[in-house]
Amino acid sequence: MKLPDFWKTYAVLAVLGGLGAYVYFVESKKEGKPEKSKEKVVSLDKAKVKELSLAGAGKEEVKLVKDGTSWRLTAPQAAPADAQEAESVLSSLEGLEIDEVVSETPGKLSEFGLDPPKTKVTVVQQGGPAQEVLFGNKTPDEGSVYAKQPNRPRVFTVAAYSANTFDKKPFDLRDRDLLHVQRDAVRKLEVTGPDGGYALARDERGEWGFTAPLATRAGRWSVDGLLGNVETLRMESVAAEEPGDLKPYGLDKPARVVRLGLADGNTKTLEIGGATGDKKHYARAGGRSLVAVIPDAIVDELGKGKDALRAKRLLEVSSFDVEGFNVEAGGAKKAYGRTASKDKDGVETSKWKRTVPDGKDLDTTKVQDALFLVGGVEVQEFLDKPAGAETYGLDHPALKVTIREKDKPESFFEVGEKGGAYYARRAGDEAVLKLDATKAADLVKKFSEL
């Protein structure tokens, strides 16, 4: 009797079910073989390493010794070492793994570039013997390097990128930081140069201002940028370790001198001499004999002069930190205050009120816009030796605003108009400022209408 077609379907399903059961009960029982971990080349705890040396055929030996938490070079000359570079080399050595053993009993080591080795790394750990690793030629595919240890005959390979870590020149491991200064620690800055000198000081609120040649406001971010260049300054090479004569480097009479007064009372000095002819300059740190070669970036910044560091906005105001302000305009005096409260969702909202001469609630957006505009008015020209106030319409200012910000002392600015031009004076500034006329007129209008 011929079976119906649906029995064929049942048969197929039965076979598939059997296969599924096999996979579940048999294959799932098989234990996956864990991948074999690679063998480390050396047994190393970098925290215990006290000495590190790098040498090789045709190379100067570079030897470093750890002194507390810092490193110093002892060969080929005594000098401070770059601790970060030294630790990077040790990390690479600590994690160095054998990719493949090429031969347990190799013939001529010279065939692998190991006699003599191209690079030899030696480390000494506290309380332990010295460990060495020799590095030779690259493999034909250039993805690996032949290597061995002197106390064992076998030759093995390691990743080429790992081996490259140990190919260092003495200067690569040298401390190239000239001044070792953090910008946040600087409290005073003095600069002398061919275009004159100037001095700045930072107050307890972190605001920078010029103290010479006149008292005038400085741009916070401009000064911070210059100090950032000083903080990250690194020498590109050593021109002379112990120069007998500074004149060839232009350091007998430095072209520029930067003095930094620090929070701890110490002073750091950078002297910049002549150009090397390849967009670099000679320089040295005060108190050190070493003459270094530095990039021109900081020289270019200093060459812009004091005007590049000045506050080029009328007044830097954080509108959301303003707690109140007074306005004098058109013969009227008004005062304004801000109150803060939280809504039912806990979100803080601000409300502004004119407190003098009345107690009228104001449109908060209009007040915030006026305050925001204060920091948007650009200074077009600084008049460091101004004439009388009447020359600029400042004998009878069109606007005077006194601002009270949270955790800051009162500050003010006043704006005058003369012949269609707008001028200003501000707190802590001996100069008269010529302003962008369009924005200054808008500023006067906005505050007068509040």
Secondary structure, DSSP 8 states (H G I E B T S, - for coil): ----THHHHHHHHHHHHHHHHHHHHTGGGS---------BSS---GGGEEEEEEE-TT---EEEEEETTEEEEEESS-EEB-HHHHHHHHHHHHT-B--EEEESS-S-GGGGTBTTBSEEEEEEETTS-EEEEEEEEE-TTSSEEEEE-TTS--EEEEEHHHHHTT---GGGGB--BSS---GGGEEEEEEE-TT--EEEEE-TTS-EEEEESS-EEB-HHHHHHHHHHHHT-B-SEEEESS-S-SGGGT-SS-SEEEEEEETTS-EEEEEEEEE-SSSEEEEEETT---EEEEETHHHHHHHT-GGGGB--BS----GGGEEEEEEEETTEEEEEEEEEEE-TTS-EEEEEEEEES--EEE-HHHHHHHHHHHTT-BEEEEESS---GGGGT-SS-SEEEEEEETTS--EEEEEEEETTEEEEEETT--SEEEE-HHHHHHHHHHHHT-
